[in-house]
Amino acid sequence: MEQDAGIANGKDKERIINFQGEHCHHMLTETKVIINKPVKEVWEFFKDPDNLKLWLSGFQKFEHISGIPGTVGARAKHHFLERGKELILDGELIEVIQEKRIIGILDSSMMLNTVTNSFDDLGSDQTEVGISSDTQFKGFLWRQIGPLMKSEFKKRQEKDLQTLKQVLENAKENP
């Protein structure tokens, strides 16, 4: 998978590429946070779908569809409540590297979103968690208005990672 230099440098940028025969905007965002917990603990919490509702904005429910949960090829429906309306995203895991990275695709009628979640062990019981999101808008309307919502997407990512940090750092230590 080619990595965009803008993402590697933590900079957001937009570009137009060919998507299923149509030109469409890619909206790239990246957010990182340092969590004062060891990578193993962060990883175990993150990969448990029951924990998503504790930190992910608007998340309602995870519905396993096929495959072995947490492994490449696993498919699920992710149910969100967005501005009073239900949004269901079809998800598939495309890469899982234990305690390092999870890459998944979330698909809906509005967009195709490739999300890379990274986990970097900083030592001293600290983990840097990153979310890199490559959103491809579908349909004429979404290709026009989607990129205008970039700052909203970025703020949401930042809020979600801060909530993840708070939940993990405020969790009781395992006995």
C-alpha positions in Angstrom: 0.0 0.0 0.0 1.5 3.3 -1.0 1.8 5.8 1.8 1.2 9.5 1.0 4.0 11.8 2.1 1.5 14.2 3.5 0.1 11.6 5.8 3.6 10.4 6.8 4.3 14.0 7.8 1.0 14.4 9.7 -0.3 16.9 7.2 -3.8 16.8 5.8 -4.4 17.4 2.1 -7.0 16.7 -0.5 -6.4 15.3 -4.0 -8.5 14.2 -6.8 -8.1 10.6 -8.1 -10.0 8.1 -10.1 -12.5 6.1 -8.1 -14.5 3.4 -9.8 -14.2 5.2 -13.1 -15.4 8.6 -11.6 -13.3 11.5 -10.4 -13.9 11.9 -6.7 -12.3 13.7 -3.8 -10.1 11.9 -1.3 -10.3 13.6 2.1 -7.3 12.6 4.2 -7.1 13.2 7.9 -4.7 12.0 10.6 -4.9 12.4 14.3 -2.6 11.1 17.1 -2.7 10.9 20.9 -0.4 9.6 23.6 -2.1 7.3 26.1 -0.5 6.6 29.4 -1.0 2.9 29.2 1.1 0.0 27.8 0.5 -0.9 24.2 -0.9 -4.4 25.1 -3.6 -2.8 27.3 -4.5 -0.2 24.7 -4.6 -2.9 21.9 -6.8 -5.2 23.9 -9.3 -2.4 24.7 -9.3 -1.0 21.2 -9.9 -4.3 19.4 -13.0 -5.2 21.5 -16.1 -4.1 19.7 -18.0 -3.9 23.0 -15.8 -0.9 23.9 -16.5 1.2 20.8 -19.6 2.8 22.3 -17.4 4.0 25.2 -15.3 6.3 23.0 -16.6 6.5 19.4 -19.0 9.4 18.7 -22.5 8.4 17.7 -21.7 4.7 17.9 -24.7 2.5 18.7 -24.0 -1.1 17.9 -21.6 -3.6 16.3 -23.1 -6.4 14.3 -20.8 -9.3 13.3 -21.5 -10.6 9.8 -18.8 -13.1 8.9 -15.3 -14.2 9.5 -13.4 -14.5 12.7 -13.8 -11.2 14.7 -10.6 -9.2 14.8 -8.9 -11.0 11.9 -8.4 -10.1 8.2 -11.6 -10.6 6.2 -13.9 -10.2 9.2 -17.0 -8.3 8.2 -19.5 -6.4 10.4 -22.1 -3.6 10.3 -21.3 -0.5 12.4 -24.4 1.3 13.5 -24.2 5.0 14.2 -26.7 7.7 15.1 -25.9 10.9 13.2 -28.0 14.0 13.7 -31.0 11.8 14.7 -30.7 9.4 11.7 -29.3 5.9 11.7 -26.2 5.4 9.6 -25.0 1.9 8.9 -21.5 1.3 7.6 -20.4 -2.0 6.2 -16.9 -2.8 7.6 -14.2 -5.2 6.6 -10.8 -5.7 8.2 -8.0 -5.7 5.6 -4.9 -5.8 7.8 -4.3 -6.7 11.4 -0.8 -6.6 12.9 -0.9 -7.5 16.6 -0.3 -4.4 18.8 0.8 -2.4 15.7 -1.9 -1.7 13.2 -5.5 -2.4 12.2 -6.8 -1.3 8.8 -10.4 -1.5 7.9 -12.7 -0.3 5.2 -16.1 1.3 6.1 -18.5 1.5 3.2 -21.9 3.3 2.8 -23.9 4.9 0.0 -22.2 8.3 0.8 -18.6 7.3 1.1 -15.9 4.6 1.2 -13.6 5.2 4.2 -10.2 3.4 4.7 -9.2 3.8 8.3 -5.7 2.9 9.6 -5.4 2.7 13.4 -1.8 2.6 14.5 -0.3 1.7 17.9 3.3 2.8 18.7 4.9 1.5 22.0 6.7 4.5 23.4 8.0 2.6 26.4 7.4 3.7 30.0 3.8 2.5 29.8 3.0 5.0 27.0 1.3 4.3 23.6 0.9 6.6 20.7 -2.4 5.8 19.0 -3.0 7.3 15.5 -6.1 7.3 13.3 -5.5 8.0 9.6 -8.7 8.2 7.5 -8.9 8.3 3.7 -12.5 9.1 2.8 -13.7 8.8 -0.8 -17.1 10.4 -1.4 -19.6 8.8 -3.7 -22.2 10.4 -5.9 -22.3 13.9 -7.2 -23.7 15.7 -4.2 -21.3 14.0 -1.7 -18.3 14.7 -3.9 -19.2 18.4 -3.8 -20.1 18.9 -0.1 -18.0 16.1 1.5 -14.6 17.9 1.3 -16.2 21.0 2.9 -16.8 18.9 6.0 -13.1 18.1 6.5 -12.6 20.2 9.6 -15.7 18.6 11.2 -14.3 15.1 10.4 -10.9 16.1 11.9 -12.4 17.6 15.0 -14.5 14.4 15.5 -11.3 12.2 15.2 -9.5 14.4 17.7 -12.5 14.2 20.1 -12.8 10.5 19.8 -9.1 9.9 20.4 -9.2 12.2 23.5 -12.2 10.2 24.8 -10.3 7.0 24.2 -7.4 8.4 26.2 -9.6 9.5 29.0 -11.5 6.1 29.2 -8.3 4.1 29.2 -6.4 6.3 31.6 -9.3 6.5 34.1 -9.9 2.7 34.0 -9.1 0.8 37.1 -6.0 -1.3 37.0 -6.6 -5.0 36.6 -6.1 -6.8 40.0 
